[in-house]
Amino acid sequence: MPDPAQQRAALALDDLHRQLHSDAGYPPRGVYLWGPVGRGKTWLMDVFHRSLQVPSRRQHFHHFMQWVHRRLFALTGTANPLQTIARELAAEVRVLCFDELFINDIGDASILGTLFITLFDEGLVLVATSNQPPDQLYEHGHNRERLLPALAAIAANMQVLNVDGGQDHRLHPADVVQRYWVADDQALGAVFRQLCGNLDNCTAPIEVNHQQLQPKRHCTAAAWFDFADLCERPLGALDFIALCDRYPAILLGRVPRLGGAAREMRIARGTEDAAEQVRAGDRVLPALSRQDDSVRRLIALVDECYDRGVPLYIEAQVPLDELYTEGALTFPFQRTLSRLREMQSVRFQPR
């Protein structure tokens, strides 16, 4: 369908593509695509990335930050480790493509304040997608001033484009592949039997990143979990990466209605990990509802499955639009809803 905002973004990426493949002796400006969910930002960036004939890397942003943290640990004791990382990247690639640039952690904000400047100084070209414009990243975060140099570097080295043509393209009619059921105890069992066929399956625990998880059943083609066993445990993005490495499909059952009234929480004096943060004393945290930790894990799981082309089959207590209607995570959960809707269509391509 015609979309003027997508067209502007495509033309900007096309212009960058020409510059990257010309003999210009200076690095061109990158492109920062932002806008609401379902506007085609990731699709545009992926088309651009696949067309490149210069060395490049395309990563979900949280995968990139996890790689940065691992490199920083490995470079403990090295002077200017972020400069070392930037030089390593510059020796490997000319273009970095980041999907879903989003910052909600003071550690990441502190790192990026220096890293982005260093990446640009090394001549790397960045292309990024985000639901937020650069000046709203980590907007109300603690010690946000640490990120301001990175935001200034983005403004100087990237063309910032709002990709909002007013329509969520994931909602357009498409052939439906049902992967979400409401209060249907039999649905996931039927899916599991279809996926596993004659493959051996069992109920034994599995080990993921040195901790045991308890699926209802699993085979080489799929793993089936209850929500409580996957999202109410202290798991993180690395664990979901490992699950998607191991299983071509994931089933998630007994998902309750999420969200609810938020309550204020505080960080007690002396419990934060840096002297200047300790001086903040009893800092008020964003109000959270009871299940928001589990919701964050669900968001991370959906992001990983979507980005990797791993079908996620869900059986829940309520319809998709009623899954999370109240709480501090309403904004990031809009992306999750949009991605879950796309997983119900033939446009979603399993690996």
C-alpha positions as CSV (number, residue, x, y, z in Angstrom):
1,M,0.0,0.0,0.0
2,P,1.3,3.5,-0.7
3,D,3.1,5.1,2.2
4,P,4.9,8.4,1.7
5,A,6.9,8.1,5.0
6,Q,8.2,4.7,3.9
7,Q,9.1,6.2,0.5
8,R,11.1,9.0,2.1
9,A,13.0,6.4,4.2
10,A,13.6,4.1,1.2
11,L,15.0,7.1,-0.8
12,A,17.3,8.0,2.1
13,L,18.6,4.4,2.3
14,D,19.0,4.3,-1.4
15,D,21.1,7.5,-1.4
16,L,23.2,6.0,1.4
17,H,23.6,2.8,-0.5
18,R,25.0,4.8,-3.5
19,Q,27.4,6.7,-1.3
20,L,28.7,3.5,0.3
21,H,29.5,2.0,-3.0
22,S,31.1,5.1,-4.5
23,D,34.7,6.2,-4.3
24,A,34.0,9.0,-1.8
25,G,36.8,9.3,0.7
26,Y,34.7,10.3,3.6
27,P,32.1,8.3,5.6
28,P,28.5,9.3,4.6
29,R,25.9,10.0,7.3
30,G,23.9,7.1,8.5
31,V,20.2,6.8,8.8
32,Y,18.0,6.6,12.0
33,L,14.5,5.4,11.3
34,W,11.9,5.9,14.1
35,G,8.2,5.7,14.4
36,P,5.3,3.6,15.9
37,V,5.1,-0.2,15.5
38,G,4.2,-1.8,12.2
39,R,5.5,1.0,9.9
40,G,8.0,-1.1,8.1
41,K,11.2,0.2,9.7
42,T,12.8,-3.2,10.2
43,W,11.7,-4.4,6.8
44,L,13.3,-1.3,5.1
45,M,16.6,-1.8,7.0
46,D,16.7,-5.5,6.2
47,V,16.2,-4.8,2.5
48,F,19.0,-2.2,2.7
49,H,21.3,-4.6,4.6
50,R,20.8,-7.5,2.2
51,S,21.7,-5.3,-0.7
52,L,25.0,-4.1,0.6
53,Q,28.2,-5.1,-1.1
54,V,30.5,-3.7,1.6
55,P,31.3,-5.5,4.9
56,S,28.4,-5.0,7.4
57,R,26.7,-6.4,10.5
58,R,23.0,-6.5,11.3
59,Q,22.0,-7.1,14.9
60,H,19.1,-6.6,17.2
61,F,20.3,-3.8,19.5
62,H,20.2,-5.9,22.7
63,H,22.3,-8.6,21.0
64,F,24.9,-5.9,20.2
65,M,24.9,-4.6,23.7
66,Q,25.4,-8.1,25.1
67,W,28.4,-8.5,22.8
68,V,29.8,-5.2,24.0
69,H,29.5,-6.2,27.6
70,R,31.3,-9.5,26.9
71,R,34.1,-7.7,25.1
72,L,34.4,-5.2,27.9
73,F,34.8,-8.0,30.4
74,A,37.4,-9.7,28.2
75,L,39.3,-6.3,27.9
76,T,39.4,-5.8,31.7
77,G,42.6,-3.9,32.5
78,T,42.9,-2.5,28.9
79,A,43.2,1.3,28.6
80,N,40.3,2.8,26.7
81,P,38.5,-0.5,26.1
82,L,35.6,1.2,24.2
83,Q,38.1,2.6,21.7
84,T,39.5,-0.9,21.3
85,I,36.0,-2.3,20.6
86,A,35.3,0.5,18.1
87,R,38.6,-0.2,16.3
88,E,37.8,-3.9,16.2
89,L,34.5,-3.2,14.6
90,A,36.0,-0.7,12.1
91,A,38.5,-3.4,11.0
92,E,35.6,-5.9,10.5
93,V,32.8,-3.9,9.0
94,R,32.0,-0.6,7.4
95,V,28.3,-0.5,8.2
96,L,26.4,-1.4,11.5
97,C,22.7,-2.0,11.3
98,F,20.8,-1.9,14.6
99,D,17.2,-3.0,15.0
100,E,15.1,-1.8,17.9
101,L,17.4,0.7,19.5
102,F,16.0,1.2,22.9
103,I,17.8,2.1,26.2
104,N,16.4,1.5,29.7
105,D,19.6,0.7,31.6
106,I,22.0,3.2,33.1
107,G,24.9,0.8,32.4
108,D,24.1,0.8,28.6
109,A,23.5,4.6,28.7
110,S,26.9,5.2,30.2
111,I,28.6,2.9,27.7
112,L,26.9,4.4,24.7
113,G,27.8,7.9,25.7
114,T,31.3,7.1,24.7
115,L,30.9,4.2,22.3
116,F,28.8,6.0,19.6
117,I,31.2,8.9,19.5
118,T,34.1,6.5,19.1
119,L,32.3,4.4,16.4
120,F,31.7,7.6,14.4
121,D,35.3,8.7,14.9
122,E,36.4,5.4,13.4
123,G,34.4,6.0,10.3
124,L,31.6,3.5,10.9
125,V,28.3,4.1,9.3
126,L,25.2,3.4,11.5
127,V,21.7,2.5,10.3
128,A,19.2,2.1,13.2
129,T,15.5,1.6,13.8
130,S,13.7,2.7,16.9
131,N,10.2,3.4,18.3
132,Q,11.6,6.7,19.7
133,P,13.4,9.7,18.2
134,P,16.9,10.1,19.5
135,D,16.1,13.0,21.9
136,Q,13.5,10.7,23.7
137,L,15.9,7.8,24.3
138,Y,16.2,7.0,28.0
139,E,14.2,10.2,28.5
140,H,13.5,10.0,32.2
141,G,16.4,7.7,33.0
142,H,18.7,8.2,36.0
143,N,21.9,10.0,35.1
144,R,20.7,10.6,31.6
145,E,23.4,13.2,31.1
146,R,25.8,10.3,30.5
147,L,23.9,9.6,27.2
148,L,23.7,13.2,25.9
149,P,27.1,13.0,24.1
150,A,25.8,10.0,22.2
151,L,22.6,11.7,21.2
152,A,24.6,14.7,20.0
153,A,26.8,12.3,17.9
154,I,23.7,10.7,16.4
155,A,22.3,14.1,15.4
156,A,25.6,15.0,13.8
157,N,26.3,11.7,12.0
158,M,22.9,10.3,11.1
159,Q,19.9,11.5,9.1
160,V,16.9,11.2,11.5
161,L,13.6,10.2,9.7
162,N,10.1,9.8,11.2
163,V,8.6,6.7,9.5
164,D,5.0,7.2,10.4
165,G,2.6,7.0,7.5
166,G,-0.3,6.6,9.8
167,Q,-0.9,2.9,9.3
168,D,0.2,-0.3,11.0
169,H,1.0,-2.5,8.0
170,R,0.9,-5.6,10.2
171,L,-2.9,-5.1,10.5
172,H,-3.5,-5.3,6.7
173,P,-5.5,-8.4,5.7
174,A,-3.4,-11.4,5.1
175,D,-3.8,-15.2,5.1
176,V,-4.0,-16.2,8.7
177,V,-1.8,-18.8,10.4
178,Q,-3.3,-19.2,13.9
179,R,-0.6,-19.2,16.6
180,Y,-2.7,-17.7,19.4
181,W,-5.6,-19.3,21.2
182,V,-7.9,-18.2,24.1
183,A,-8.6,-20.6,26.9
184,D,-8.2,-23.7,24.8
185,D,-6.5,-26.4,26.7
186,Q,-6.2,-28.7,23.7
187,A,-4.6,-26.3,21.2
188,L,-1.0,-26.5,22.1
189,G,-1.1,-30.3,22.5
190,A,-2.3,-30.5,18.9
191,V,0.4,-28.1,17.7
192,F,3.1,-30.0,19.6
193,R,2.0,-33.4,18.0
194,Q,2.0,-31.8,14.6
195,L,5.4,-30.3,15.0
196,C,7.1,-33.3,16.6
197,G,5.3,-36.1,14.6
198,N,7.3,-39.3,15.2
199,L,10.2,-37.5,16.8
200,D,11.1,-38.7,20.3
201,N,9.8,-36.3,22.9
202,C,10.1,-36.2,26.7
203,T,9.3,-34.2,29.8
204,A,12.9,-34.2,31.2
205,P,14.4,-30.8,32.3
206,I,16.7,-29.0,29.9
207,E,19.8,-27.0,30.7
208,V,20.1,-23.5,29.4
209,N,23.0,-21.3,30.3
210,H,23.8,-23.5,33.3
211,Q,20.3,-23.5,34.8
212,Q,17.6,-26.0,34.5
213,L,14.2,-25.3,32.8
214,Q,11.2,-27.5,33.0
215,P,9.2,-27.8,29.8
216,K,5.9,-29.6,29.7
217,R,7.3,-31.5,26.7
218,H,10.1,-31.0,24.2
219,C,11.6,-32.7,21.1
220,T,14.2,-31.5,18.6
221,A,11.5,-29.5,16.7
222,A,9.8,-27.7,19.6
223,A,9.7,-26.9,23.3
224,W,6.5,-26.4,25.2
225,F,6.4,-24.4,28.4
226,D,3.8,-23.0,30.8
227,F,4.1,-19.2,31.3
228,A,5.1,-19.6,34.9
229,D,8.0,-21.9,34.0
230,L,9.5,-19.6,31.5
231,C,8.5,-16.0,32.3
232,E,8.1,-16.1,36.0
233,R,11.7,-17.3,36.5
234,P,14.8,-15.0,36.6
235,L,15.7,-15.5,33.0
236,G,17.1,-12.9,30.6
237,A,17.6,-12.2,26.9
238,L,20.6,-14.5,26.7
239,D,18.5,-17.4,27.9
240,F,15.9,-16.7,25.2
241,I,18.7,-16.5,22.6
242,A,19.8,-19.9,23.7
243,L,16.3,-21.3,23.4
244,C,15.9,-20.0,19.9
245,D,19.3,-21.4,19.0
246,R,18.1,-24.9,20.2
247,Y,14.4,-25.1,19.1
248,P,12.8,-24.2,15.8
249,A,9.5,-23.5,17.5
250,I,8.4,-22.5,21.0
251,L,5.0,-23.1,22.6
252,L,3.8,-21.0,25.6
253,G,0.7,-22.0,27.5
254,R,-1.4,-20.8,30.4
255,V,-0.5,-17.1,29.9
256,P,-2.6,-15.1,32.4
257,R,-4.1,-11.6,32.0
258,L,-1.1,-9.4,32.5
259,G,-0.7,-5.9,33.8
260,G,-2.6,-4.2,36.5
261,A,-2.5,-1.2,38.8
262,A,1.1,0.1,39.3
263,R,2.7,0.7,42.6
264,E,5.7,2.9,43.5
265,M,8.9,1.3,44.5
266,R,12.1,2.8,45.9
267,I,15.8,1.9,45.9
268,A,17.1,2.1,49.4
269,R,20.2,4.2,50.2
270,G,23.4,2.3,49.7
271,T,22.1,-0.5,47.5
272,E,23.2,0.9,44.1
273,D,26.6,0.1,42.7
274,A,28.3,3.4,42.1
275,A,29.2,6.1,44.6
276,E,27.4,8.8,42.8
277,Q,24.3,6.7,42.6
278,V,24.4,5.9,46.3
279,R,24.2,9.7,46.9
280,A,20.8,9.6,45.1
281,G,19.5,7.9,48.3
282,D,15.9,6.7,48.3
283,R,15.4,7.2,44.6
284,V,11.8,6.5,43.3
285,L,11.6,3.9,40.6
286,P,9.0,4.0,37.8
287,A,5.7,2.5,39.2
288,L,5.4,-1.1,38.3
289,S,2.6,-3.6,38.5
290,R,2.9,-7.0,40.1
291,Q,3.6,-9.0,36.9
292,D,5.8,-6.4,35.1
293,D,9.0,-8.5,35.6
294,S,7.3,-11.4,33.8
295,V,6.0,-9.1,31.1
296,R,9.5,-7.8,30.4
297,R,10.6,-11.5,29.9
298,L,7.6,-12.0,27.6
299,I,8.6,-8.9,25.6
300,A,12.2,-10.2,25.3
301,L,11.0,-13.7,24.3
302,V,8.7,-12.3,21.5
303,D,11.5,-10.0,20.3
304,E,13.9,-12.9,20.0
305,C,11.4,-15.2,18.3
306,Y,10.3,-12.5,15.9
307,D,13.9,-11.5,15.0
308,R,15.0,-15.1,14.5
309,G,12.0,-16.3,12.6
310,V,11.0,-18.8,15.4
311,P,7.2,-19.4,15.5
312,L,5.8,-18.7,19.0
313,Y,2.5,-20.5,19.7
314,I,0.5,-19.0,22.7
315,E,-2.5,-20.2,24.6
316,A,-3.7,-17.4,26.9
317,Q,-6.5,-16.6,29.3
318,V,-7.7,-13.5,27.3
319,P,-7.7,-12.3,23.7
320,L,-4.5,-10.7,22.4
321,D,-5.8,-7.1,22.7
322,E,-6.6,-7.7,26.4
323,L,-3.4,-9.3,27.4
324,Y,-1.7,-6.1,28.8
325,T,-3.9,-3.0,29.1
326,E,-2.6,-1.3,32.2
327,G,0.9,-0.8,33.6
328,A,4.3,0.9,33.2
329,L,5.1,-1.2,30.1
330,T,2.2,-0.2,27.9
331,F,4.5,1.6,25.4
332,P,7.0,-1.2,24.8
333,F,4.2,-3.8,24.9
334,Q,2.7,-2.2,21.8
335,R,5.6,-3.5,19.8
336,T,5.0,-7.0,21.3
337,L,1.3,-6.9,20.3
338,S,2.2,-5.8,16.8
339,R,4.8,-8.6,16.4
340,L,2.4,-11.2,17.8
341,R,-0.2,-10.1,15.3
342,E,2.3,-10.5,12.4
343,M,3.2,-14.0,13.7
344,Q,-0.5,-14.9,12.9
345,S,0.0,-14.2,9.2
346,V,1.8,-15.8,6.3
347,R,4.1,-12.7,6.1
348,F,5.9,-14.1,9.1
349,Q,8.5,-16.4,7.7
350,P,9.7,-19.2,10.0
351,R,13.3,-20.1,9.6
